[in-house]
Amino acid sequence: MQKHIVRLLTVVIIVVGTVGCDQGTKIVARKTLPLYEKVSVVGDYFILIHAENRGAFLSLGENFAPGLRTVLFGALPLLIVVGIAGYLLVRRPASPAQAVALSLVLGGGIGNLIDRLARGGYVTDFMNAGIGNHRIGIFNFADLFLMAGIALFLLLSIRESRQKQAPSDPTAGS
């Protein structure tokens, strides 16, 4: 029972922390960065630029019809967030690391959903990295948390899969 409480507290702390970081930085970006004006942080490698994005990560789907955007970027992520939250609360991931990974995804998803609901379908983005004309697009902390959580979950899954496939060594432990 104590393990379950520790894992639940860990999930709550990560989710609240990621949502707080995401929403706090977006508030600062909206208040201090003029829309679409570049502010160099590390030369041209890392810049801040306030953008209101109605698409997904890196503006994917920004030009979709409004109804399709609502389904793809509002309803579907809401279902995924609810599903992940339910899984974390009811099923419990196999490892604490998986719980951390899914908590990062959950927090990032909630952060962007808050924007979509409160800002008429738009998400505030404000960070951009790249070299010269080779840029990765404008993003926010919710996007970073989502990508980090997905990457961690995939790495854990690959490692688990390899461990299951590894032949057992009959001489091990002799």
Backbone torsions as a table, in degrees:
resi	resn	phi	psi	omega
1	MET	NA	-40.5	-179.4
2	GLN	-64.0	-38.2	176.9
3	LYS	-59.0	-42.2	-179.6
4	HIS	-63.1	-41.7	-179.9
5	ILE	-66.6	-42.1	178.3
6	VAL	-62.7	-44.4	179.8
7	ARG	-64.6	-41.9	178.6
8	LEU	-62.9	-43.9	177.8
9	LEU	-63.0	-39.6	177.8
10	THR	-61.0	-46.4	179.0
11	VAL	-60.1	-48.1	-178.3
12	VAL	-61.6	-45.0	-179.5
13	ILE	-62.2	-43.8	179.8
14	ILE	-65.5	-46.1	-178.3
15	VAL	-64.3	-48.3	179.8
16	VAL	-62.8	-40.9	178.8
17	GLY	-63.9	-44.2	-179.0
18	THR	-67.9	-42.6	179.0
19	VAL	-65.0	-42.7	179.5
20	GLY	-63.0	-44.7	178.0
21	CYS	-62.0	-46.9	-179.4
22	ASP	-61.3	-53.0	-176.7
23	GLN	-67.3	-37.6	178.7
24	GLY	-63.6	-44.0	-179.9
25	THR	-69.4	-32.9	177.5
26	LYS	-68.0	-38.4	177.2
27	ILE	-62.1	-46.4	178.9
28	VAL	-61.8	-43.6	180.0
29	ALA	-60.8	-44.9	-179.0
30	ARG	-65.5	-33.6	-177.5
31	LYS	-82.3	-29.0	-171.2
32	THR	-112.6	-20.4	-177.6
33	LEU	-104.8	121.2	175.0
34	PRO	-63.0	144.4	-178.5
35	LEU	-57.0	125.6	175.6
36	TYR	62.2	20.2	174.9
37	GLU	-102.4	130.3	-176.2
38	LYS	-81.5	139.0	172.9
39	VAL	-127.3	113.7	-178.9
40	SER	-72.6	133.6	175.9
41	VAL	-108.3	-50.1	176.5
42	VAL	-127.6	81.7	-176.9
43	GLY	52.7	-133.5	177.2
44	ASP	-96.4	0.5	-177.6
45	TYR	-74.8	-38.2	179.5
46	PHE	-138.1	119.2	-179.4
47	ILE	-127.9	158.5	171.6
48	LEU	-105.3	135.3	178.4
49	ILE	-153.5	114.8	-177.1
50	HIS	-74.6	121.2	177.9
51	ALA	-135.6	145.7	174.5
52	GLU	-105.4	112.7	-170.9
53	ASN	-106.0	123.0	176.5
54	ARG	-99.2	3.2	176.0
55	GLY	-97.8	-163.4	178.2
56	ALA	-93.5	-159.9	179.2
57	PHE	-50.6	130.4	-179.5
58	LEU	59.8	30.5	176.4
59	SER	68.0	15.2	178.1
60	LEU	-61.1	130.6	178.0
61	GLY	81.0	10.0	-178.0
62	GLU	-58.4	-30.8	-177.5
63	ASN	-96.4	9.2	175.3
64	PHE	-64.6	158.3	175.8
65	ALA	-59.7	146.3	-176.8
66	PRO	-52.9	-41.7	-179.9
67	GLY	-64.4	-41.3	178.6
68	LEU	-66.7	-40.9	177.0
69	ARG	-60.9	-40.7	179.8
70	THR	-61.5	-42.6	179.8
71	VAL	-69.9	-51.2	-175.1
72	LEU	-69.5	-35.7	-173.3
73	PHE	-110.7	-2.3	177.6
74	GLY	-120.3	-65.1	-175.3
75	ALA	-68.3	-47.5	-178.4
76	LEU	-63.0	-48.6	176.6
77	PRO	-61.4	-34.3	177.4
78	LEU	-62.2	-43.7	177.4
79	LEU	-63.0	-40.7	179.5
80	ILE	-65.5	-44.0	178.6
81	VAL	-61.0	-45.0	178.4
82	VAL	-63.2	-41.7	178.9
83	GLY	-62.7	-44.2	179.0
84	ILE	-65.6	-43.6	178.7
85	ALA	-60.4	-44.6	178.3
86	GLY	-61.7	-43.3	179.0
87	TYR	-61.4	-45.0	-179.4
88	LEU	-64.6	-35.4	-177.1
89	LEU	-84.1	-34.8	-172.4
90	VAL	-101.9	-52.8	-172.3
91	ARG	-83.4	-31.8	-176.8
92	ARG	64.0	118.4	178.4
93	PRO	-60.2	159.8	-176.7
94	ALA	-64.1	-31.4	-177.1
95	SER	-137.0	158.2	174.5
96	PRO	-59.6	-35.4	178.8
97	ALA	-63.6	-38.9	176.3
98	GLN	-64.9	-37.8	177.4
99	ALA	-62.6	-40.5	177.6
100	VAL	-63.9	-46.5	-179.5
101	ALA	-58.9	-48.4	-178.9
102	LEU	-68.5	-30.6	177.2
103	SER	-67.1	-38.0	176.0
104	LEU	-64.1	-43.5	177.6
105	VAL	-62.5	-44.7	-179.7
106	LEU	-61.5	-47.9	-180.0
107	GLY	-62.7	-43.2	177.5
108	GLY	-63.4	-42.2	178.5
109	GLY	-63.1	-42.7	178.6
110	ILE	-64.2	-42.2	179.9
111	GLY	-57.1	-46.5	179.7
112	ASN	-73.5	-32.7	176.5
113	LEU	-65.1	-38.3	177.0
114	ILE	-57.3	-46.3	178.2
115	ASP	-58.9	-49.6	-176.4
116	ARG	-58.9	-41.6	-178.4
117	LEU	-73.3	-40.1	-175.1
118	ALA	-85.9	-18.4	-172.6
119	ARG	-121.8	29.1	174.1
120	GLY	65.9	34.1	177.7
121	GLY	93.9	-3.6	180.0
122	TYR	-96.3	153.1	173.9
123	VAL	-121.8	136.2	177.8
124	THR	-81.7	123.0	174.0
125	ASP	-116.7	152.0	-177.0
126	PHE	-156.4	-0.1	179.5
127	MET	-114.8	145.2	179.1
128	ASN	-147.9	136.1	-180.0
129	ALA	-131.7	154.4	177.5
130	GLY	158.8	-175.3	178.3
131	ILE	-127.8	118.7	-179.6
132	GLY	58.4	-126.4	179.9
133	ASN	-83.4	-4.5	-179.8
134	HIS	-93.5	94.3	-174.1
135	ARG	-119.2	155.9	179.6
136	ILE	-95.6	0.4	179.8
137	GLY	100.6	172.6	-178.3
138	ILE	-95.4	134.8	-175.1
139	PHE	-143.2	-179.1	180.0
140	ASN	-138.1	-179.6	-178.8
141	PHE	-66.8	-33.5	177.5
142	ALA	-58.8	-42.7	177.8
143	ASP	-61.9	-42.4	178.8
144	LEU	-62.8	-44.5	179.7
145	PHE	-64.6	-42.8	177.3
146	LEU	-58.6	-50.2	-177.3
147	MET	-65.7	-40.4	178.4
148	ALA	-64.0	-42.7	179.0
149	GLY	-64.3	-42.9	178.8
150	ILE	-64.8	-45.1	180.0
151	ALA	-61.8	-44.8	178.9
152	LEU	-62.5	-44.3	-179.9
153	PHE	-61.9	-43.4	178.5
154	LEU	-63.8	-43.6	178.1
155	LEU	-61.8	-41.9	178.4
156	LEU	-64.6	-40.5	179.4
157	SER	-65.1	-41.5	178.1
158	ILE	-63.8	-45.0	179.6
159	ARG	-61.5	-44.0	179.1
160	GLU	-62.9	-41.9	179.3
161	SER	-63.0	-42.0	179.3
162	ARG	-66.5	-37.4	179.1
163	GLN	-66.0	-37.0	178.7
164	LYS	-70.4	-32.4	-177.6
165	GLN	-84.0	-19.0	-176.8
166	ALA	-64.9	130.2	178.7
167	PRO	-67.3	141.9	179.5
168	SER	-75.2	141.4	-178.9
169	ASP	-90.6	112.7	-177.1
170	PRO	-66.2	-18.7	-178.8
171	THR	-92.6	-6.8	-178.5
172	ALA	-65.2	139.1	176.4
173	GLY	81.7	5.8	179.7
174	SER	-82.1	NA	NA
